[in-house]
Amino acid sequence: MGFSVIIPARYASSRLPAKLLKDINGKSLIEHTYLNAVKSDASRVIIATDDERIKTIAEDFGAEVCMTSDSHTSGTSRISEAVSVLDFKDDDVVVNLQGDEPMMSPVAINQVASNLISSGLSVATLCEPIDTKESYFDENCVKVVYNSRGKAMYFSRSPVPAFRDSKEINLDLCFRHIGLYAYRVDFLKDYINMTISSLEMAEKLEQLTFLTEGFEIHVEISRASTGFGVDTESDLIKVKKELKK
């Protein structure tokens, strides 16, 4: 069973305006992300955007583009519209690759799609070990706890699991969520009608609505490096250095 990649790409960004069009060693950020997706086993790679500037530059480097509403508050919401516009079938598999992830490995993209298919669940995602206490306490590092069957129990910006004795933090139990998802299209059609949960509003994590609505999320440690996304100017500088290597 094959899969498609849809890259939600919005122009607005509060911390780094127009970041998807920023130059990284001769190519735009969004082009780097797209090229990684093309290297995966995806049968189709689509950029879903609400902005003509992104549409123009994406079509210039040969990408398929789907124009969507400018009212979406999340990548999942934008992809939900795209699969409807593009007439995807209910059992089709779609990977959500955020446009600001220019270092995401094609291996990770293949892995999350394969995990969705083999697990039989509606949503799959990835994680990686947290190796420093600084990251464990960082609210920008989203933590995930999952069970022995690879199903997510909770996601949080807070340090989880919490250790009663702060002197005995065991990082072997701590994992960072990687914001790469695979979905079945019928789930995305259900998502359109979901009400944002109180937990999502509290943590600003859309996957908490998935769990609140009773959907199980498959989680596995990524088999490849996923790099880091670009949220700030300093992130952009780091990515430029890394991609030069």
MIZA-906299 format. One line per 3 residues: number of its first residue (from 1); their letters; for each residue x, y, z of C-alpha. Coordinates in steps of 0.02 Angstrom, whole numbers, padded with zeros to 5 digits. Last residue first. Layout:
# residues N
NUM) a) X:Y:Z  ...
***
This chain:
# residues 245
245) kkl) 01410:00983:00281  01326:01136:00205  01157:01073:00265
242) ekk) 01212:01086:00446  01275:01265:00432  01120:01327:00344
239) vki) 01012:01235:00471  01100:01322:00616  01076:01494:00538
236) lds) 00890:01460:00509  00868:01402:00688  00948:01566:00746
233) etd) 00824:01663:00640  00681:01573:00726  00557:01432:00700
230) vgf) 00653:01317:00582  00637:01132:00614  00767:01012:00679
227) gts) 00865:00862:00617  00761:00705:00591  00901:00579:00610
224) ars) 00847:00405:00561  00764:00253:00640  00636:00360:00730
221) iev) 00575:00290:00895  00397:00228:00877  00225:00297:00915
218) hie) 00053:00240:00853  -00089:00358:00897  -00257:00293:00957
215) fge) -00413:00394:00921  -00533:00419:01067  -00586:00599:01035
212) tlf) -00476:00656:01179  -00328:00566:01099  -00349:00657:00933
209) tlq) -00380:00821:01026  -00216:00795:01117  -00132:00780:00946
206) elk) -00167:00965:00916  -00042:01022:01047  -00065:01200:01113
203) eam) -00047:01134:01292  -00204:01211:01369  -00305:01228:01209
200) els) -00260:01050:01160  -00313:00988:01332  -00477:01082:01321
197) sit) -00513:00992:01159  -00535:01074:00989  -00704:01017:00925
194) mni) -00691:00882:00792  -00789:00895:00630  -00642:00916:00512
191) ydk) -00551:00779:00606  -00676:00648:00547  -00626:00681:00366
188) lfd) -00444:00671:00418  -00477:00503:00500  -00555:00439:00338
185) vry) -00396:00495:00250  -00285:00380:00352  -00151:00478:00438
182) ayl) 00039:00488:00449  00120:00617:00561  00288:00704:00582
179) gih) 00303:00821:00729  00439:00724:00818  00393:00697:01001
176) rfc) 00539:00698:01121  00559:00545:01232  00601:00519:01416
173) ldl) 00612:00351:01505  00799:00328:01476  00817:00506:01541
170) nie) 00800:00442:01718  00782:00591:01834  00837:00540:02008
167) ksd) 00877:00706:02091  00702:00770:02051  00629:00637:02167
164) rfa) 00448:00623:02116  00500:00606:01935  00376:00676:01810
161) pvp) 00357:00573:01651  00342:00696:01580  00422:00868:01597
158) srs) 00287:00989:01538  00260:01023:01353  00150:00870:01349
155) fym) 00096:00718:01250  00002:00573:01326  -00028:00384:01319
152) akg) 00031:00355:01141  00018:00178:01077  00173:00075:01037
149) rsn) 00111:-00085:01115  00225:-00065:01267  00147:00103:01307
146) yvv) 00185:00281:01255  00239:00441:01343  00275:00591:01233
143) kvc) 00370:00751:01270  00362:00912:01170  00525:01009:01177
140) ned) 00470:01191:01172  00428:01179:01358  00612:01142:01395
137) fys) 00631:01040:01556  00677:00877:01468  00781:00973:01341
134) ekt) 00891:01046:01478  00898:00878:01565  00988:00811:01412
131) dip) 00973:00654:01305  00790:00650:01257  00762:00493:01154
128) ecl) 00672:00510:00987  00490:00510:00935  00381:00464:00787
125) tav) 00200:00478:00729  00054:00369:00676  -00132:00405:00658
122) slg) -00286:00300:00612  -00222:00134:00678  -00200:-00028:00580
119) ssi) -00025:-00045:00649  00054:-00105:00486  -00011:00040:00380
116) lns) 00024:00175:00507  00197:00106:00541  00239:00102:00356
113) avq) 00191:00285:00337  00294:00334:00491  00444:00236:00428
110) nia) 00442:00302:00250  00447:00482:00313  00582:00437:00439
107) vps) 00689:00361:00300  00660:00516:00192  00753:00611:00331
104) mmp) 00682:00777:00390  00813:00914:00375  00710:01050:00291
101) edg) 00569:01040:00421  00481:01209:00402  00351:01146:00278
98) qln) 00281:01020:00401  00273:00843:00333  00099:00768:00356
95) vvv) 00102:00593:00282  -00057:00533:00194  -00123:00356:00180
92) ddd) -00274:00319:00069  -00415:00216:00147  -00547:00353:00130
89) kfd) -00502:00393:-00051  -00419:00558:-00098  -00526:00676:-00200
86) lvs) -00399:00818:-00220  -00510:00950:-00141  -00555:00833:00001
83) vae) -00376:00780:00031  -00325:00964:00031  -00457:01017:00158
80) sir) -00400:00889:00286  -00220:00937:00247  -00255:01116:00303
77) stg) -00336:01055:00465  -00190:00939:00500  -00067:01081:00473
74) sth) -00155:01185:00605  -00258:01343:00627  -00334:01347:00453
71) sds) -00423:01507:00401  -00319:01548:00246  -00414:01419:00143
68) tmc) -00322:01299:00029  -00228:01300:-00137  -00156:01132:-00187
65) vea) 00017:01135:-00265  00113:01002:-00362  00298:01044:-00354
62) gfd) 00410:01081:-00502  00537:01204:-00432  00443:01352:-00507
59) eai) 00278:01278:-00449  00338:01294:-00270  00397:01474:-00296
56) tki) 00229:01526:-00366  00122:01434:-00240  00223:01504:-00095
53) red) 00195:01681:-00159  00012:01643:-00197  -00024:01600:-00015
50) dta) -00151:01479:00057  -00041:01325:00046  -00044:01137:00023
47) iiv) 00117:01072:-00056  00093:00900:-00133  00208:00749:-00147
44) rsa) 00142:00593:-00235  00194:00411:-00243  00290:00428:-00081
41) dsk) 00441:00314:-00066  00549:00453:00006  00671:00558:-00096
38) van) 00527:00671:-00152  00492:00712:00030  00672:00768:00056
35) lyt) 00658:00878:-00099  00500:00959:-00031  00582:01009:00132
32) hei) 00731:01085:00042  00610:01176:-00075  00512:01247:00073
29) lsk) 00671:01322:00147  00712:01408:-00016  00864:01351:-00114
26) gni) 01036:01431:-00140  01117:01386:00026  00960:01409:00128
23) dkl) 00858:01557:00066  00702:01605:00162  00538:01572:00071
20) lka) 00468:01458:00206  00514:01588:00337  00398:01722:00272
17) plr) 00401:01806:00444  00510:01722:00577  00434:01727:00752
14) ssa) 00254:01767:00705  00244:01660:00549  00126:01693:00405
11) yra) 00161:01610:00238  00078:01444:00271  00140:01280:00202
8) pii) 00058:01113:00239  00166:00980:00154  00063:00832:00093
5) vsf) 00153:00667:00069  00067:00523:-00018  00063:00338:00025
2) gm) 00074:00167:-00053  00000:00000:00000
***
